[in-house]
Amino acid sequence: MPRSNRPRRSGAASSGREESDLSSLLQGWKRTEVRRGVTWSVQPISTSRAQKDYVCPGCGGTIDAGIAHVVAWRTDGPLGDAADLAARRHWHLHCWRIG
């Protein structure tokens, strides 16, 4: 008998678990780095999620839509979390690594 390639239904009970697994996986990509005594949250942005153009603060060049990059923001700024998040910047991968 040929093998069926259709996914098997696992029931409604596991769908909540799958959503929480996905959200924890996505949160796992965010990391914390310390550079020159400043703590930064760093979130990689994949090519599929890069929807707009940005200016990289490292080189002043444009990060075109569809280019993988990182978003970084301070986690220990003097004005608090909301201000830190509002001041986040999009960096080329290379510029962030050497910056």
Secondary structure as UniProt FT lines:
FT   HELIX           13..29
FT   STRAND          31..35
FT   TURN            36..37
FT   STRAND          38..45
FT   TURN            47..49
FT   STRAND          54..55
FT   TURN            57..59
FT   STRAND          62..63
FT   TURN            65..66
FT   STRAND          69..74
FT   TURN            78..79
FT   HELIX           81..86
FT   STRAND          89..91
FT   HELIX           93..98
//
